[in-house]
Amino acid sequence: MVRWIDVCSVDDLQPDSGVCALVEGEQVAIFWMPEPDAKAYAVGNYDPFGNANVLSRGLIGDIGGQPVVASPLYKQHFNLETGVCLEDEAVKIPVYAIRIENGSVQVNLSSLPQDGAQAL
C-alpha cells in the first residue's frame, strides 16, 4: 500500500532549487523544476561520497537529458529519476515517489525501483 506523507506546501519550494525535509526521521531532498514541464523530485539527502546530508543544497540541471543534482561537496552528479551516480554507477542514492495534491507536496518513503522515479 502506498502511503503519502504531507511534507510542505508547494509554495515552500524554490524554483530550480532544493529544500530538505525531515520525513519520519529521514532527510529527503526535494527539488522543484517548474520549467518546462513542472516536475518535482525527491531523493535521499545523504551524499555517500562526502558522508554528509547536503544534497538538497546541490545545483540541479541536466546532463545528456537526465535530470541531475550535483553534490555541493565533491561535485558528483546523481540522476534525480534513478539515484545513480553518473561518475560511479555502482553508487546510488534513494529515490522516492513525490506528488503535489491540492497545493501540498507529498512523499512516499518507499524507495522506488531503480528503473525510474515517479516525478510530478
TAGI-V7075 format. One record per residue. N is the residue number from 0. RES is the residue in one small letter. PHI is phi in whole degrees, 0 to 359 (999 if undefined). OMEGA is omega in degrees with one decimal (999 if undefined). NEAR is the number of other C-alpha atoms within 12 Angstrom. Layout:
N_RES_PHI_OMEGA_NEAR + N_RES_PHI_OMEGA_NEAR
This chain:
0_m_999_179.1_6 + 1_v_277_178.9_14 + 2_r_243_-179.7_15 + 3_w_270_-178.1_21 + 4_i_243_175.4_25 + 5_d_294_-177.3_23 + 6_v_250_-177.7_32 + 7_c_194_174.2_26 + 8_s_276_175.8_21 + 9_v_300_177.7_28 + 10_d_292_178.2_16 + 11_d_280_-178.8_19 + 12_l_279_178.0_29 + 13_q_260_179.4_21 + 14_p_303_176.5_22 + 15_d_55_-177.8_27 + 16_s_208_-179.8_29 + 17_g_239_171.6_35 + 18_v_226_177.8_36 + 19_c_248_176.9_30 + 20_a_230_173.6_32 + 21_l_268_-175.8_23 + 22_v_242_-178.9_26 + 23_e_49_176.5_15 + 24_g_85_179.6_10 + 25_e_255_173.8_23 + 26_q_278_-178.0_29 + 27_v_241_175.5_40 + 28_a_268_-178.9_43 + 29_i_244_-177.9_48 + 30_f_241_-178.1_44 + 31_w_239_176.5_39 + 32_m_244_-175.4_29 + 33_p_288_-178.6_19 + 34_e_241_-3.7_12 + 35_p_272_-171.7_10 + 36_d_244_179.5_10 + 37_a_51_-179.9_18 + 38_k_240_173.7_29 + 39_a_242_179.4_40 + 40_y_227_176.8_48 + 41_a_227_178.9_54 + 42_v_223_173.5_51 + 43_g_298_-177.5_46 + 44_n_277_-173.9_41 + 45_y_279_175.7_29 + 46_d_271_-176.7_35 + 47_p_290_177.8_27 + 48_f_274_-179.3_24 + 49_g_271_-179.6_17 + 50_n_53_-179.9_14 + 51_a_210_177.3_18 + 52_n_274_-173.4_27 + 53_v_222_-171.7_31 + 54_l_298_178.9_44 + 55_s_296_179.1_38 + 56_r_265_-178.7_27 + 57_g_283_176.7_32 + 58_l_277_178.5_29 + 59_i_249_179.1_34 + 60_g_180_174.7_25 + 61_d_220_175.4_19 + 62_i_232_-179.1_17 + 63_g_59_180.0_10 + 64_g_83_178.6_10 + 65_q_263_175.6_20 + 66_p_289_-175.4_32 + 67_v_223_166.8_38 + 68_v_240_176.2_45 + 69_a_262_178.7_34 + 70_s_300_178.4_36 + 71_p_288_-177.8_25 + 72_l_271_-175.8_22 + 73_y_249_171.0_19 + 74_k_72_172.8_23 + 75_q_296_-179.1_29 + 76_h_254_178.1_36 + 77_f_244_177.5_45 + 78_n_292_-177.2_39 + 79_l_286_179.1_51 + 80_e_265_-176.5_37 + 81_t_244_-176.1_34 + 82_g_84_-175.9_42 + 83_v_286_175.4_33 + 84_c_283_-178.6_29 + 85_l_291_-178.8_26 + 86_e_275_-180.0_20 + 87_d_212_-173.6_16 + 88_e_296_177.0_16 + 89_a_283_-177.9_12 + 90_v_255_-179.9_20 + 91_k_225_172.5_30 + 92_i_249_178.7_39 + 93_p_294_176.3_36 + 94_v_239_-176.9_38 + 95_y_240_174.3_41 + 96_a_291_-179.3_37 + 97_i_218_175.9_39 + 98_r_208_175.8_32 + 99_i_241_-178.7_30 + 100_e_234_177.9_17 + 101_n_52_177.6_12 + 102_g_81_-179.3_15 + 103_s_251_176.0_20 + 104_v_274_-178.1_33 + 105_q_235_-178.8_32 + 106_v_234_171.0_41 + 107_n_251_-174.7_32 + 108_l_285_174.6_30 + 109_s_292_178.3_26 + 110_s_299_178.5_28 + 111_l_278_173.2_28 + 112_p_302_-175.8_18 + 113_q_289_179.5_22 + 114_d_274_175.1_14 + 115_g_149_-176.3_23 + 116_a_251_171.5_30 + 117_q_269_177.8_27 + 118_a_247_179.7_31 + 119_l_230_999_25
